[in-house]
């Protein structure tokens, strides 16, 4: 971090006093924030994806999109319905398809361009996205539709936000084979932001799983473990990925402004729980789209 300030005398002379003061104002708080990070957050990171820099019609992966190799074939950079900027990702699913490899995308642990690290016992993970489902969206399914997921490794267990066939928000943990119901549905015909939070812990009473819609708590569970063992960790993040029993019709939705972080956000919900919340209100130092901010 200290290298952020130019060191050569020649360079210093190019900086006006005002510029130096501005640099100091920027760098000092960052240094201080790193120094006071607890050891458990030593590898804290933030991922952001706003889909602004990709090629229209191409798979929505790479800088500003999903991980390289984590894109899905029918989910592309699109400029017809941005939440912010001029682009978002249009996620198409074919009638009769479950959408795997087609609908959504992954942030893969250790993969370019993010290289985010696993989140283990005692760690906390926030994961938010904006999503727009059209007003004639058809939720039909015999079971559930995956919306946002966190992979627990090693193994294949996931902690997820699902949709039921009425468009209701349902939580699910494959760690403890539990569903968490809610009285809240995904909205149609408007942008909404959906967020999940997991405190990762293998001890009952120490793990936490929460979800919000538009910054309002949808459900929480504080009694079930969120890891199978203390040596497991959260690794990959999924958007969509599988429509159990297949989509009833050809249909597209849009996603934008994904943010995932292990830094404690400044925002809180009405109950006082920390959350990322709405874009622009995250209360953290800005992070460039597609970047990964890692504290040493
Ligand atoms: Ca965007």
Boltz pocket constraint, residues with backbone or C-beta under 6 A from the ligand:
constraints:
  - pocket:
      binder: B
      contacts: [[A, 50], [A, 51], [A, 52], [A, 82], [A, 83], [A, 84], [A, 85], [A, 86], [A, 87], [A, 88], [A, 256], [A, 257]]
      max_distance: 6.0
